[in-house]
């Protein structure tokens, strides 16, 4: 129960802390599907305020700079043509070229790339379902195992450091009791170690949860194929459609900084199946596009 009253005489509502509340899922018929709910939450989470031109950025939160991994900013103005609306790295905009580069790309060019790739990948999922599922399943399995090994190494290092801190605290306490160090020095030293211990106490369970989640992850290719079969005629990109299929879009810098003909790479990471690198079944081109823009 989220709210209660202190007594039958005092009718004022008291809100209970989240940790004291119990959540029972699936006890009532859902008004919308879980998939629709998740999409709406992603749209709301990344939705930004309308610009002065009263327009929303349909890519809000999805376009990421390959250099610093910050989300990119969409620039629009009455003084430029819509075809010149463009994305620029947020870090570069705030801190300058010493930290990152512009990673400039026009919105209309990104629209073309994303729409083309989305239509191609969903077509492959529909027309070559078995090959597509085998390809994604095999790649996901290898990627998941690599990520689990990486997280386990980090977790082992964190646990080792936690044990070292326990030993340090025991020695500090003994030195203080024996009068080898002053109260002031003990407080100074223990303060820094306490902060590190508290940080580890929060990070270790989170790391364990992430590992457990990865171990229980099964290939979600079936969900992607189901969506691909449902959306057979994609003609326009909308915020809902983008978040249904796409997790993020990574924009790389040009291969030659000032060249108008230089190519840049665009990586599209799809929901459920991630970034499709290398060869896709049936000889289709990879969604990592090289464009001149």
ZADO-1210 file (C-alpha; in nm, 4 decimals, padded with zeros to 6 digits):
<atoms>
<atom x="00.0000" y="00.0000" z="00.0000" code="UNK" pos="1"/>
<atom x="00.1462" y="00.3333" z="-00.1067" code="UNK" pos="2"/>
<atom x="-00.0628" y="00.5545" z="00.1250" code="UNK" pos="3"/>
<atom x="-00.2274" y="00.5043" z="00.4638" code="UNK" pos="4"/>
<atom x="-00.3714" y="00.7070" z="00.7501" code="UNK" pos="5"/>
<atom x="-00.2300" y="00.7315" z="01.1013" code="UNK" pos="6"/>
<atom x="-00.5595" y="00.6336" z="01.2624" code="UNK" pos="7"/>
<atom x="-00.9318" y="00.6304" z="01.1982" code="UNK" pos="8"/>
<atom x="-00.9427" y="00.9777" z="01.3560" code="UNK" pos="9"/>
<atom x="-00.6593" y="01.1291" z="01.1511" code="UNK" pos="10"/>
<atom x="-00.7613" y="01.1051" z="00.7830" code="UNK" pos="11"/>
<atom x="-00.4477" y="01.2706" z="00.6449" code="UNK" pos="12"/>
<atom x="-00.2658" y="01.0469" z="00.3944" code="UNK" pos="13"/>
<atom x="00.0886" y="00.9355" z="00.4754" code="UNK" pos="14"/>
<atom x="00.3064" y="00.8156" z="00.1879" code="UNK" pos="15"/>
<atom x="00.5206" y="00.5073" z="00.2570" code="UNK" pos="16"/>
<atom x="00.8838" y="00.4865" z="00.1368" code="UNK" pos="17"/>
<atom x="00.9373" y="00.2829" z="-00.1810" code="UNK" pos="18"/>
<atom x="01.1456" y="00.0232" z="00.0036" code="UNK" pos="19"/>
<atom x="00.8472" y="-00.0535" z="00.2294" code="UNK" pos="20"/>
<atom x="00.6071" y="-00.1061" z="-00.0618" code="UNK" pos="21"/>
<atom x="00.5430" y="-00.4442" z="-00.2211" code="UNK" pos="22"/>
<atom x="00.4702" y="-00.4588" z="-00.5955" code="UNK" pos="23"/>
<atom x="00.2625" y="-00.7458" z="-00.7366" code="UNK" pos="24"/>
<atom x="00.2767" y="-00.7504" z="-01.1147" code="UNK" pos="25"/>
<atom x="00.0298" y="-00.9164" z="-01.3483" code="UNK" pos="26"/>
<atom x="-00.2629" y="-00.9241" z="-01.1045" code="UNK" pos="27"/>
<atom x="-00.4953" y="-00.7268" z="-01.3351" code="UNK" pos="28"/>
<atom x="-00.5529" y="-00.7358" z="-01.7133" code="UNK" pos="29"/>
<atom x="-00.3179" y="-00.4905" z="-01.8863" code="UNK" pos="30"/>
<atom x="-00.4700" y="-00.1959" z="-02.0714" code="UNK" pos="31"/>
<atom x="-00.1776" y="-00.1966" z="-02.3159" code="UNK" pos="32"/>
<atom x="00.0907" y="-00.4511" z="-02.4030" code="UNK" pos="33"/>
<atom x="00.4276" y="-00.4459" z="-02.2230" code="UNK" pos="34"/>
<atom x="00.5956" y="-00.3565" z="-02.5532" code="UNK" pos="35"/>
<atom x="00.3744" y="-00.0503" z="-02.6026" code="UNK" pos="36"/>
<atom x="00.4341" y="00.0509" z="-02.2391" code="UNK" pos="37"/>
<atom x="00.8119" y="00.0259" z="-02.2803" code="UNK" pos="38"/>
<atom x="00.8078" y="00.2331" z="-02.5996" code="UNK" pos="39"/>
<atom x="00.6012" y="00.5080" z="-02.4378" code="UNK" pos="40"/>
<atom x="00.8355" y="00.5185" z="-02.1386" code="UNK" pos="41"/>
<atom x="01.1392" y="00.5523" z="-02.3676" code="UNK" pos="42"/>
<atom x="00.9702" y="00.8323" z="-02.5627" code="UNK" pos="43"/>
<atom x="00.8784" y="01.0147" z="-02.2404" code="UNK" pos="44"/>
<atom x="01.2235" y="00.9645" z="-02.0911" code="UNK" pos="45"/>
<atom x="01.3996" y="01.1207" z="-02.3897" code="UNK" pos="46"/>
<atom x="01.1357" y="01.3759" z="-02.4823" code="UNK" pos="47"/>
<atom x="01.2680" y="01.7298" z="-02.4802" code="UNK" pos="48"/>
<atom x="01.0868" y="02.0603" z="-02.4833" code="UNK" pos="49"/>
<atom x="00.9767" y="02.1960" z="-02.8243" code="UNK" pos="50"/>
<atom x="01.2212" y="02.4351" z="-02.9868" code="UNK" pos="51"/>
<atom x="01.1388" y="02.7987" z="-03.0599" code="UNK" pos="52"/>
<atom x="01.0160" y="02.6664" z="-03.3952" code="UNK" pos="53"/>
<atom x="00.7609" y="02.4501" z="-03.2051" code="UNK" pos="54"/>
<atom x="00.9210" y="02.1289" z="-03.3293" code="UNK" pos="55"/>
<atom x="01.0166" y="01.8119" z="-03.1443" code="UNK" pos="56"/>
<atom x="01.3354" y="01.6171" z="-03.2090" code="UNK" pos="57"/>
<atom x="01.2207" y="01.2650" z="-03.2973" code="UNK" pos="58"/>
<atom x="01.5743" y="01.1374" z="-03.2342" code="UNK" pos="59"/>
<atom x="01.5958" y="01.2887" z="-02.8852" code="UNK" pos="60"/>
<atom x="01.8370" y="01.0808" z="-02.6754" code="UNK" pos="61"/>
<atom x="01.9129" y="00.8336" z="-02.9560" code="UNK" pos="62"/>
<atom x="02.1964" y="00.9988" z="-03.1499" code="UNK" pos="63"/>
<atom x="02.5330" y="00.9515" z="-02.9793" code="UNK" pos="64"/>
<atom x="02.8795" y="01.0909" z="-03.0513" code="UNK" pos="65"/>
<atom x="03.1285" y="00.8098" z="-03.1176" code="UNK" pos="66"/>
<atom x="03.4107" y="01.0196" z="-02.9710" code="UNK" pos="67"/>
<atom x="03.2848" y="01.1054" z="-02.6217" code="UNK" pos="68"/>
<atom x="02.9612" y="00.9013" z="-02.6098" code="UNK" pos="69"/>
<atom x="02.7544" y="01.2103" z="-02.5271" code="UNK" pos="70"/>
<atom x="02.4148" y="01.2592" z="-02.6880" code="UNK" pos="71"/>
<atom x="02.4194" y="01.4929" z="-02.9854" code="UNK" pos="72"/>
<atom x="02.2271" y="01.8199" z="-03.0109" code="UNK" pos="73"/>
<atom x="01.9915" y="01.9020" z="-03.2985" code="UNK" pos="74"/>
<atom x="02.0285" y="02.2560" z="-03.4328" code="UNK" pos="75"/>
<atom x="01.7328" y="02.4199" z="-03.6068" code="UNK" pos="76"/>
<atom x="01.6722" y="02.7846" z="-03.6921" code="UNK" pos="77"/>
<atom x="01.4422" y="03.0063" z="-03.8977" code="UNK" pos="78"/>
<atom x="01.7492" y="03.1414" z="-04.0725" code="UNK" pos="79"/>
<atom x="01.8511" y="02.8089" z="-04.2273" code="UNK" pos="80"/>
<atom x="01.6714" y="02.5740" z="-04.4631" code="UNK" pos="81"/>
<atom x="01.5211" y="02.2581" z="-04.3089" code="UNK" pos="82"/>
<atom x="01.7608" y="02.0534" z="-04.5210" code="UNK" pos="83"/>
<atom x="02.0485" y="02.2065" z="-04.3213" code="UNK" pos="84"/>
<atom x="01.9171" y="02.1153" z="-03.9759" code="UNK" pos="85"/>
<atom x="02.2057" y="01.9287" z="-03.8172" code="UNK" pos="86"/>
<atom x="02.3327" y="01.7309" z="-03.5210" code="UNK" pos="87"/>
<atom x="02.6484" y="01.8346" z="-03.3354" code="UNK" pos="88"/>
<atom x="02.8301" y="01.6757" z="-03.0414" code="UNK" pos="89"/>
<atom x="02.7072" y="01.8201" z="-02.7119" code="UNK" pos="90"/>
<atom x="03.0546" y="01.8056" z="-02.5550" code="UNK" pos="91"/>
<atom x="03.2100" y="01.9897" z="-02.8497" code="UNK" pos="92"/>
<atom x="02.9366" y="02.2543" z="-02.8268" code="UNK" pos="93"/>
<atom x="02.9986" y="02.3130" z="-02.4549" code="UNK" pos="94"/>
<atom x="03.3725" y="02.2570" z="-02.4129" code="UNK" pos="95"/>
<atom x="03.5241" y="02.3042" z="-02.7568" code="UNK" pos="96"/>
<atom x="03.7571" y="02.1127" z="-02.9875" code="UNK" pos="97"/>
<atom x="04.0093" y="02.0433" z="-02.7093" code="UNK" pos="98"/>
<atom x="03.7711" y="01.7826" z="-02.5674" code="UNK" pos="99"/>
<atom x="03.5869" y="01.6459" z="-02.8726" code="UNK" pos="100"/>
<atom x="03.5084" y="01.7254" z="-03.2368" code="UNK" pos="101"/>
<atom x="03.1805" y="01.8341" z="-03.3953" code="UNK" pos="102"/>
<atom x="03.0751" y="01.5022" z="-03.5524" code="UNK" pos="103"/>
<atom x="02.8458" y="01.7193" z="-03.7658" code="UNK" pos="104"/>
<atom x="02.5732" y="01.5449" z="-03.9651" code="UNK" pos="105"/>
<atom x="02.2610" y="01.6855" z="-04.1287" code="UNK" pos="106"/>
<atom x="01.9260" y="01.5589" z="-04.0040" code="UNK" pos="107"/>
<atom x="01.7974" y="01.4832" z="-04.3541" code="UNK" pos="108"/>
<atom x="02.1055" y="01.2683" z="-04.4260" code="UNK" pos="109"/>
<atom x="02.0563" y="01.0785" z="-04.1014" code="UNK" pos="110"/>
<atom x="01.6893" y="01.0266" z="-04.1928" code="UNK" pos="111"/>
<atom x="01.7899" y="00.8663" z="-04.5223" code="UNK" pos="112"/>
<atom x="02.0489" y="00.6381" z="-04.3642" code="UNK" pos="113"/>
<atom x="01.8285" y="00.5232" z="-04.0762" code="UNK" pos="114"/>
<atom x="01.5202" y="00.4667" z="-04.2916" code="UNK" pos="115"/>
<atom x="01.7175" y="00.2718" z="-04.5521" code="UNK" pos="116"/>
<atom x="01.8879" y="00.0525" z="-04.2918" code="UNK" pos="117"/>
<atom x="01.5688" y="-00.0062" z="-04.0967" code="UNK" pos="118"/>
<atom x="01.3826" y="-00.1158" z="-04.4081" code="UNK" pos="119"/>
<atom x="01.6719" y="-00.3406" z="-04.5169" code="UNK" pos="120"/>
<atom x="01.7233" y="-00.5117" z="-04.1795" code="UNK" pos="121"/>
<atom x="01.3516" y="-00.5720" z="-04.1207" code="UNK" pos="122"/>
<atom x="01.3215" y="-00.7104" z="-04.4751" code="UNK" pos="123"/>
<atom x="01.6032" y="-00.9583" z="-04.4063" code="UNK" pos="124"/>
<atom x="01.4376" y="-01.0595" z="-04.0776" code="UNK" pos="125"/>
<atom x="01.1109" y="-01.1279" z="-04.2626" code="UNK" pos="126"/>
<atom x="01.2444" y="-01.2921" z="-04.5785" code="UNK" pos="127"/>
<atom x="01.5356" y="-01.4942" z="-04.4343" code="UNK" pos="128"/>
<atom x="01.4075" y="-01.5623" z="-04.0840" code="UNK" pos="129"/>
<atom x="01.6077" y="-01.8784" z="-04.0083" code="UNK" pos="130"/>
<atom x="01.9422" y="-01.7450" z="-04.1326" code="UNK" pos="131"/>
<atom x="01.8846" y="-01.4138" z="-03.9587" code="UNK" pos="132"/>
<atom x="01.8000" y="-01.5809" z="-03.6254" code="UNK" pos="133"/>
<atom x="02.1060" y="-01.8092" z="-03.6445" code="UNK" pos="134"/>
<atom x="02.3360" y="-01.5183" z="-03.7268" code="UNK" pos="135"/>
<atom x="02.2077" y="-01.2928" z="-03.4457" code="UNK" pos="136"/>
<atom x="02.1925" y="-01.5789" z="-03.1950" code="UNK" pos="137"/>
<atom x="02.5523" y="-01.6802" z="-03.2582" code="UNK" pos="138"/>
<atom x="02.6826" y="-01.3246" z="-03.2431" code="UNK" pos="139"/>
<atom x="02.4871" y="-01.2415" z="-02.9281" code="UNK" pos="140"/>
<atom x="02.6157" y="-01.5513" z="-02.7496" code="UNK" pos="141"/>
<atom x="02.9788" y="-01.4564" z="-02.8132" code="UNK" pos="142"/>
<atom x="02.9224" y="-01.0922" z="-02.7166" code="UNK" pos="143"/>
<atom x="02.7388" y="-01.1843" z="-02.3966" code="UNK" pos="144"/>
<atom x="03.0180" y="-01.4213" z="-02.2874" code="UNK" pos="145"/>
<atom x="03.2804" y="-01.1517" z="-02.3476" code="UNK" pos="146"/>
<atom x="03.0797" y="-00.8996" z="-02.1480" code="UNK" pos="147"/>
<atom x="03.0275" y="-01.1462" z="-01.8619" code="UNK" pos="148"/>
<atom x="03.4023" y="-01.2144" z="-01.8443" code="UNK" pos="149"/>
<atom x="03.4754" y="-00.8416" z="-01.8399" code="UNK" pos="150"/>
<atom x="03.2248" y="-00.7748" z="-01.5604" code="UNK" pos="151"/>
<atom x="03.3489" y="-01.0727" z="-01.3590" code="UNK" pos="152"/>
<atom x="03.7051" y="-00.9387" z="-01.3757" code="UNK" pos="153"/>
<atom x="03.5854" y="-00.5985" z="-01.2559" code="UNK" pos="154"/>
<atom x="03.3829" y="-00.7614" z="-00.9767" code="UNK" pos="155"/>
<atom x="03.6813" y="-00.9693" z="-00.8624" code="UNK" pos="156"/>
<atom x="03.8973" y="-00.6569" z="-00.8472" code="UNK" pos="157"/>
<atom x="03.6297" y="-00.4735" z="-00.6460" code="UNK" pos="158"/>
<atom x="03.5963" y="-00.7598" z="-00.3975" code="UNK" pos="159"/>
<atom x="03.9736" y="-00.7785" z="-00.3612" code="UNK" pos="160"/>
<atom x="03.9867" y="-00.4065" z="-00.2908" code="UNK" pos="161"/>
<atom x="03.7052" y="-00.4444" z="-00.0366" code="UNK" pos="162"/>
<atom x="03.9052" y="-00.7094" z="00.1498" code="UNK" pos="163"/>
<atom x="04.2128" y="-00.4841" z="00.1426" code="UNK" pos="164"/>
<atom x="04.0112" y="-00.1990" z="00.2929" code="UNK" pos="165"/>
<atom x="03.8891" y="-00.4270" z="00.5742" code="UNK" pos="166"/>
<atom x="04.2524" y="-00.5110" z="00.6572" code="UNK" pos="167"/>
<atom x="04.3530" y="-00.1433" z="00.6429" code="UNK" pos="168"/>
<atom x="04.0721" y="-00.0480" z="00.8824" code="UNK" pos="169"/>
<atom x="04.1773" y="-00.3158" z="01.1319" code="UNK" pos="170"/>
<atom x="04.5362" y="-00.1916" z="01.1274" code="UNK" pos="171"/>
<atom x="04.4294" y="00.1714" z="01.1623" code="UNK" pos="172"/>
<atom x="04.2091" y="00.0830" z="01.4581" code="UNK" pos="173"/>
<atom x="04.4873" y="-00.1129" z="01.6261" code="UNK" pos="174"/>
<atom x="04.7355" y="00.1718" z="01.5688" code="UNK" pos="175"/>
<atom x="04.4875" y="00.4172" z="01.7197" code="UNK" pos="176"/>
<atom x="04.4223" y="00.1958" z="02.0241" code="UNK" pos="177"/>
<atom x="04.7966" y="00.1501" z="02.0781" code="UNK" pos="178"/>
<atom x="04.8564" y="00.5238" z="02.0443" code="UNK" pos="179"/>
<atom x="05.0730" y="00.4936" z="01.7333" code="UNK" pos="180"/>
<atom x="04.8648" y="00.7549" z="01.5500" code="UNK" pos="181"/>
<atom x="04.6664" y="01.0559" z="01.6695" code="UNK" pos="182"/>
<atom x="04.2888" y="01.0885" z="01.6658" code="UNK" pos="183"/>
<atom x="04.3120" y="01.3543" z="01.3941" code="UNK" pos="184"/>
<atom x="04.5251" y="01.1352" z="01.1684" code="UNK" pos="185"/>
<atom x="04.2968" y="00.8366" z="01.2271" code="UNK" pos="186"/>
<atom x="03.9916" y="01.0403" z="01.1308" code="UNK" pos="187"/>
<atom x="04.1619" y="01.1775" z="00.8197" code="UNK" pos="188"/>
<atom x="04.2788" y="00.8385" z="00.6967" code="UNK" pos="189"/>
<atom x="03.9633" y="00.6480" z="00.7850" code="UNK" pos="190"/>
<atom x="03.7435" y="00.9161" z="00.6230" code="UNK" pos="191"/>
<atom x="03.8865" y="00.8570" z="00.2760" code="UNK" pos="192"/>
<atom x="03.8757" y="00.4802" z="00.3124" code="UNK" pos="193"/>
<atom x="03.5187" y="00.4937" z="00.4432" code="UNK" pos="194"/>
<atom x="03.4085" y="00.6843" z="00.1351" code="UNK" pos="195"/>
<atom x="03.5735" y="00.4256" z="-00.0908" code="UNK" pos="196"/>
<atom x="03.4116" y="00.1433" z="00.1058" code="UNK" pos="197"/>
<atom x="03.0668" y="00.2971" z="00.0739" code="UNK" pos="198"/>
<atom x="03.1168" y="00.3364" z="-00.3002" code="UNK" pos="199"/>
<atom x="03.2180" y="-00.0288" z="-00.3326" code="UNK" pos="200"/>
<atom x="02.9208" y="-00.1354" z="-00.1195" code="UNK" pos="201"/>
<atom x="02.6898" y="00.0264" z="-00.3746" code="UNK" pos="202"/>
<atom x="02.8758" y="-00.0818" z="-00.6889" code="UNK" pos="203"/>
<atom x="02.9341" y="-00.4504" z="-00.6060" code="UNK" pos="204"/>
<atom x="02.5613" y="-00.5472" z="-00.5858" code="UNK" pos="205"/>
<atom x="02.4941" y="-00.3516" z="-00.9068" code="UNK" pos="206"/>
<atom x="02.7753" y="-00.5389" z="-01.0824" code="UNK" pos="207"/>
<atom x="02.6465" y="-00.8734" z="-00.9523" code="UNK" pos="208"/>
<atom x="02.2976" y="-00.7897" z="-01.0786" code="UNK" pos="209"/>
<atom x="02.4336" y="-00.6988" z="-01.4217" code="UNK" pos="210"/>
<atom x="02.6192" y="-01.0311" z="-01.4452" code="UNK" pos="211"/>
<atom x="02.3136" y="-01.2256" z="-01.3351" code="UNK" pos="212"/>
<atom x="02.1002" y="-01.0448" z="-01.5894" code="UNK" pos="213"/>
<atom x="02.3439" y="-01.1251" z="-01.8695" code="UNK" pos="214"/>
<atom x="02.3589" y="-01.4908" z="-01.7700" code="UNK" pos="215"/>
<atom x="01.9824" y="-01.5093" z="-01.7911" code="UNK" pos="216"/>
<atom x="01.9676" y="-01.3284" z="-02.1209" code="UNK" pos="217"/>
<atom x="01.8361" y="-01.5327" z="-02.4083" code="UNK" pos="218"/>
<atom x="01.8494" y="-01.4181" z="-02.7651" code="UNK" pos="219"/>
<atom x="01.5658" y="-01.1734" z="-02.8325" code="UNK" pos="220"/>
<atom x="01.5801" y="-01.2252" z="-03.2070" code="UNK" pos="221"/>
<atom x="01.2279" y="-01.3655" z="-03.2050" code="UNK" pos="222"/>
<atom x="01.0880" y="-01.0401" z="-03.0725" code="UNK" pos="223"/>
<atom x="01.2654" y="-00.8392" z="-03.3417" code="UNK" pos="224"/>
<atom x="01.1434" y="-01.0734" z="-03.6164" code="UNK" pos="225"/>
<atom x="00.7868" y="-01.0446" z="-03.4875" code="UNK" pos="226"/>
<atom x="00.8062" y="-00.6657" z="-03.5046" code="UNK" pos="227"/>
<atom x="00.9641" y="-00.6815" z="-03.8505" code="UNK" pos="228"/>
<atom x="00.6762" y="-00.8949" z="-03.9762" code="UNK" pos="229"/>
<atom x="00.4251" y="-00.6510" z="-03.8318" code="UNK" pos="230"/>
<atom x="00.5827" y="-00.3383" z="-03.9831" code="UNK" pos="231"/>
<atom x="00.6099" y="-00.4352" z="-04.3487" code="UNK" pos="232"/>
<atom x="00.5818" y="-00.0920" z="-04.5083" code="UNK" pos="233"/>
<atom x="00.7948" y="00.1630" z="-04.3213" code="UNK" pos="234"/>
<atom x="00.7776" y="00.4922" z="-04.5083" code="UNK" pos="235"/>
<atom x="00.8376" y="00.7480" z="-04.2330" code="UNK" pos="236"/>
<atom x="01.0379" y="00.7717" z="-03.9121" code="UNK" pos="237"/>
<atom x="00.8442" y="00.8616" z="-03.5967" code="UNK" pos="238"/>
<atom x="00.9596" y="00.8821" z="-03.2315" code="UNK" pos="239"/>
<atom x="00.7605" y="00.5677" z="-03.1498" code="UNK" pos="240"/>
<atom x="00.8906" y="00.3696" z="-03.4476" code="UNK" pos="241"/>
<atom x="01.2501" y="00.4705" z="-03.3781" code="UNK" pos="242"/>
<atom x="01.2283" y="00.3540" z="-03.0170" code="UNK" pos="243"/>
<atom x="01.0487" y="00.0359" z="-03.1148" code="UNK" pos="244"/>
<atom x="01.3397" y="-00.0761" z="-03.3324" code="UNK" pos="245"/>
<atom x="01.6451" y="00.1301" z="-03.2396" code="UNK" pos="246"/>
<atom x="01.8460" y="00.1526" z="-02.9177" code="UNK" pos="247"/>
<atom x="02.0983" y="00.4149" z="-03.0301" code="UNK" pos="248"/>
<atom x="02.2675" y="00.5648" z="-03.3364" code="UNK" pos="249"/>
<atom x="02.6431" y="00.6239" z="-03.3101" code="UNK" pos="250"/>
<atom x="02.7878" y="00.8950" z="-03.5352" code="UNK" pos="251"/>
<atom x="03.1614" y="00.8826" z="-03.6133" code="UNK" pos="252"/>
<atom x="03.3786" y="01.1731" z="-03.7260" code="UNK" pos="253"/>
<atom x="03.4825" y="01.2135" z="-04.0894" code="UNK" pos="254"/>
<atom x="03.7894" y="01.0237" z="-04.2043" code="UNK" pos="255"/>
<atom x="03.9374" y="01.3546" z="-04.3294" code="UNK" pos="256"/>
<atom x="03.8455" y="01.6554" z="-04.1153" code="UNK" pos="257"/>
<atom x="03.7823" y="01.9330" z="-04.3713" code="UNK" pos="258"/>
<atom x="03.7048" y="01.7277" z="-04.6792" code="UNK" pos="259"/>
<atom x="03.3532" y="01.7541" z="-04.8212" code="UNK" pos="260"/>
<atom x="03.3902" y="01.4119" z="-04.9835" code="UNK" pos="261"/>
<atom x="03.5318" y="01.2355" z="-04.6793" code="UNK" pos="262"/>
<atom x="03.3286" y="00.9416" z="-04.5501" code="UNK" pos="263"/>
<atom x="03.1874" y="00.8972" z="-04.2013" code="UNK" pos="264"/>
<atom x="03.0570" y="00.5819" z="-04.0328" code="UNK" pos="265"/>
<atom x="02.7106" y="00.5520" z="-03.8822" code="UNK" pos="266"/>
<atom x="02.6399" y="00.2593" z="-03.6474" code="UNK" pos="267"/>
<atom x="02.2784" y="00.1673" z="-03.5812" code="UNK" pos="268"/>
<atom x="02.2261" y="-00.0411" z="-03.2668" code="UNK" pos="269"/>
<atom x="01.8915" y="-00.2183" z="-03.2831" code="UNK" pos="270"/>
<atom x="01.6723" y="-00.3030" z="-02.9856" code="UNK" pos="271"/>
<atom x="01.6917" y="-00.6738" z="-02.8929" code="UNK" pos="272"/>
<atom x="01.9726" y="-00.7558" z="-03.1397" code="UNK" pos="273"/>
<atom x="02.2287" y="-00.4760" z="-03.0950" code="UNK" pos="274"/>
<atom x="02.4716" y="-00.3552" z="-03.3607" code="UNK" pos="275"/>
<atom x="02.4897" y="-00.5825" z="-03.6616" code="UNK" pos="276"/>
<atom x="02.8504" y="-00.5773" z="-03.7710" code="UNK" pos="277"/>
<atom x="03.0111" y="-00.7770" z="-04.0477" code="UNK" pos="278"/>
<atom x="02.8111" y="-00.9696" z="-04.3070" code="UNK" pos="279"/>
<atom x="02.4375" y="-01.0077" z="-04.2698" code="UNK" pos="280"/>
<atom x="02.2807" y="-01.3294" z="-04.4064" code="UNK" pos="281"/>
<atom x="02.2045" y="-01.3406" z="-04.7796" code="UNK" pos="282"/>
<atom x="02.4919" y="-01.1049" z="-04.8569" code="UNK" pos="283"/>
<atom x="02.3112" y="-00.7898" z="-04.7464" code="UNK" pos="284"/>
<atom x="02.5135" y="-00.4843" z="-04.6560" code="UNK" pos="285"/>
<atom x="02.5838" y="-00.4146" z="-04.2916" code="UNK" pos="286"/>
<atom x="02.3834" y="-00.1363" z="-04.1187" code="UNK" pos="287"/>
<atom x="02.7138" y="00.0383" z="-04.0478" code="UNK" pos="288"/>
<atom x="02.6997" y="00.2960" z="-04.3267" code="UNK" pos="289"/>
<atom x="02.9798" y="00.4989" z="-04.4788" code="UNK" pos="290"/>
<atom x="02.8337" y="00.8301" z="-04.5965" code="UNK" pos="291"/>
<atom x="02.9609" y="01.1593" z="-04.7289" code="UNK" pos="292"/>
<atom x="02.7894" y="01.4384" z="-04.5386" code="UNK" pos="293"/>
</atoms>
